[in-house]
Amino acid sequence: MSSPIRIGLIGLSASATTAWASIAHLPYLSTSPHYKIVALLNSSEAAAREAIRFYGLPADTRAYGTPEDLAADADVQLVVCSVRVDRHLPTVMPSILAGKDVFVEWPLGANEEEGRMMMEVAREKNVKAMVGLQGRKDAAANAIRDQIEANEIGDIRSVEVIVPQGQFSQLPEGLEYFIDRRTGGNHLTILFAHLLDTVLHIVGPIQDDFICRAYNTLKEVDIHDNGKVLRRVKKDTFDHFYLLGRLHNQAPVTIIARDGRKIQNNPGVTLRVHGSLKDVELTLPGNFTNVGYGKESILKIIHDKGEERIDIDQGREEGLPQAARNTARLYEAFLEDRGYPTFDDAVQLHHKIEQIYQQNEI
């Protein structure tokens, strides 16, 4: 067996507000023989050392407090960035410039300009650059894509998606940035973008003339700490989305995603693809497409004689926590050097998000 890829991880903190690095990355990395965390970068060396202790990483794991120090570590082969999006470029760019391979969570940058800058430098330095668009590796998403590519449903006649993406009338203090468009991380750029990317991975690209109406229905949001409301703040980000587009064959694509409660006993995500021969429907129990729901995901083929449920092969990632499954599949694809989402893919998605902002005059 070849030596494991040596990782410098940005964002694994003992006091992280979103904890994505610990719930989505660490479960796989701590058990995989193919990767080894050899360094952490946090806001300070002390914070990195505390995270090493808190998560029980080997004592020889190196602690860094600046992106430049991590970039200068010749032993690090792959830098993984899982921090707030407005910190992606400053924390990861030194490592790209140093010629290290990188895995950056989505959104790649705080805006299209930042994403394009990272893409261009990664190209110039000829590094492998992966972005965290986990929905592309979801077992259920690829199962429905396989049905379409095998022509089981015939030609696509229409696509419709309905998603209640959770309530955002209250947010924990650590996610207050979600209501401020300037940070680059919000309902549109994270939740809706993950949904849109997953849908287009399944059915194929939409034409550039799509229309998406976006609304901010919550002008103010309560910020809380463990249930106690600390303050009410103004919000300038969207929370309702109505997209209408066309596939290459002119088949309409409709996506409705809204802030709000999921109706009890109803699915979180419902995706229906209507074909000339059959229809196919995928339902997910939760509101998001970037995590792996495992056996709770339901795929059905609907035809003139009724409907049948299709088994979804979850693979060995089924044994990981929900948030870690699709991220694990990304690491496996990176290891095999095939089929992983690139910075080029990220910039294309950034461009669609920018189109939505422009269409809604923001």
C-alpha angles and dihedrals in degrees: 000000000000120000116275119261108259113232133203105200122205116200107023098134133167088221102035115152097213099026093201092141091056098044101035105029109025099058091062098035093050092056105031118102088205099065136042128190106225101163142025129205118201137153089285139004088251091055090049092050090050090052091050089054095041095053096038096242118168114286091240092061105123121236122215133183101189133050090230093058091052091047090053093056102104091193093065113091102172126033116203117198119200107157136109109308097243087061096051099090099045094045100044104031095078089056092049090050088050089057098251123147113248141205111194124183120238129295089055093202138003087260141355093276093058092045092050091049092055091045093053095048091047089053092048092051092043094229128153105253123188128181126208101250092142097174090076089067098043112126094221094047091051092045091059090042089054090054090053095045091049088056091239091144098034120225116356110250099177144345127212130182129184123185134168099205099199135269119296101174085108127034133182114250092252091061097048089113087070090079096051115079092201093072092060095227115103146114093292100042097042115023100028093037092053089049094048093047092050093048092050090047087058102043103021134253125322122226119262094250094075119137124218123181112201127190137193102213095165108063092175132032133195115237113210142182115210091336096314113118109232101179145331116246137186118258126208100177130099124255105175125058133185113182127183120182144146133243121223089271091052093253109151121245119202123187123181117184123168143173109251149084124313109237110248113263091008123111122259098221122029118186120178125183114191114206136187090248105025142349127240126205130193122191126185123196094224136054100248135073100200096071127070114244094185119197091000089074111095125205120187134182112211121200140156094281096049134275139300132199117237119216115239117214104222095183125207091313088078087086093062126085115276096256093048101051101082092037088055089053089053091054090050091051090049089051091052090044094229141098100011124134112258136205087260089059089048093053091051089054091045087055092054090050090051089051089055091051090049093048089054094045098246 
